[in-house]
Amino acid sequence: MEFANVASNISGFSKEETEDMVIKTLYGTSKLLFEENMDFKQLISLVATKDGITEAGIKVLQTELPELFNKLFSTTIEKHEIIKGELKENY
């Protein structure tokens, strides 16, 4: 949802258009990974042109997302441990 919101703000496409594009992109990506039994590197090499738009975007993701994912998983695992402890105490 946030991805679509930012894309809409920057691109000039409507929120509905960007949501539709995100859904279709995620669907197509998942379909290739699952049905064609591709790994991430194969998929990237299939869709990314050297020095192209997709490659530029992937470089940003590779630089910025590890820190975000680290925070996401640390936060959710910490919350899981808290809830697990509360359940053990109460049941």
N, C-alpha and C positions, 0 to 999 in steps of 0.2 A: 504494500500500500504506500509506504513512504517512497519507495523507488518510483512508483507511478506518479505520486504527487510532485516530486522534484522534477521528473522528466516533463511533466505538464507545465510546470512553472518556467522551465528553461527553454523548452522546445516550441511552445506556442500551440501544441496539440491540446485538445481538451482533456480533462481528467478521465473521461470515459474512454477516449481514444488511447490514452497511454495505458490505462488499466487493461484494455483489450490487447494491446501490443505486448505487455508484460506477461499476461496469461498465455498468449500464443507462443511467446518466446520460451517460457518455462516448459510448456507442453512439448514443443518441438525439441528442445534440449533434452528433456527427460526421455522422450521417445527414442531419440538417437542413442543416448547412453544405454537405455534398457533393451530396446528391441534390436538394435544393431550391435549390442554387446561391446560398445566402444568405451575406452577410458577417457579421462578428461583431456589428456594430451592429444589423443587421436581426434577428438571433437574439435579442439582448438585448431589443429593443423588443417582440418577440413573447412572450417569457416573463416579463419583469419588469414588475410592477405598480408604479406610482409610489408611493414610500414603503413598498414592500412588502419581504418577506423576501429575495427574489432581488436586488433593488436594493441592499439593505443589504450583502449578501454581496459583490456586485460592487464596491461602494465599497471594501471591505476589500482585495479582490484588487488593485484598481487602485492602492491605496496601498502595499501590502506586497510584491507580486510583482515589480515592476521591479528592486528591489535583489537579490532572490533570483535572478532570471533573469540579471541582469548577472554575478553571481558564478558561476552555473552555466555560462554560455557562455564566460566568461573562463577558467575552470578547464579546461573540456574542449578549448577551442581551444589553450591553452597545452600541454596534454598531447599533443594531436595534433601540434603543432610539434616537441615532443621526440621523439616516436616517428618522425615523418617524418625528422628529422635522423639518428636512430639507423639507420633503414633505409638512408638514403643512404650512411652510413659503412660499413655491413656488406654492401651489395649493389651 
